[in-house]
Amino acid sequence: MPNKRVVFTFDERSLEGLDQITKQGHYNSMAETVRDSLSINRALHSQADEGFTQLVVRNPKTGEERMIIIPSLQSAGKR
């Protein structure tokens, strides 16, 4: 599939957020950040479609767990 050019318009706060995620994730570009984010979002929604709507993260050093609530997954799981 050939590459397509897509242009996004961000408000200042959203652009700062994208820039921060790009730096934190050590991405080479904002485009790479967006591609990875879309892939993660697709995977999460696929799981939500199967009824899995809670995301639990674990710190391997301490064993501590935390639950992350993603509002769009909560509504996706109810469909």
N, C-alpha and C positions, 0 to 999 in steps of 0.2 A: 504494500500500500504506500503510495507516495506521501511525502510529508505535506501537511497543510499548514498554512500560516493562520494563526488565530490571534486576535488582538483583544486584550482585556483592559478595562479601565478600572482603576482602583482609587478609592478615596485615600487620603494621606494615612489614616490609621491602618487601613487594610494593607497598604503597600509596606508600611513599617513592619507589620506582622509577618508578611511574606518574606521580607528581607531578614528578619530575625530568625525565622524557621530555616531559611536558606543557610544562614551562618551556623546555627546550632546543629543542623544536620550535615554540615560540611558538604553541601551540594555544590556542584560546579556552576549552576545557574538557577535563576528563578523558574525557568521552564522545567528543569529537572525536578525542582521542588514540587511544582504543580502536578507533573506526571506521577510522581511517587504518591502524592496526596490523593490523587484520583484513584490510584491502584488500591491504596489502603481503604479508602471510602467504599470502593466497589466490593472489596473483600468483607468489610464489616456489614454492609447491607445484604450481601449474600447470606451471611450467617443470620442476620435478623429475619430474613425471609423464612429461615428454617426454625425460627422461634428463639434464637439466642440473642438476647438483648442486653446482657450485662457484660461489661468488660472489666476483668480483674487483672491487675498488674502486680507482680511480685518482685521484691528486692531480693535477689539471690544471696546477698551478703547477710541480710538480717532475717529473711523469711517473712518480713512484713508484707501484708497485702493491702491493696487499696482498690476500691471500685471506682471506675470512671463512668459517669453518666453522660451519654450522648443522646440529646433529645430526639434527633431524627431516627435513631435506632429504636427508641421506645415506641414511636408511632409506626415504624415499619413492621415491628413485630406483632402489631395488632391487626394487620391487614389480613 
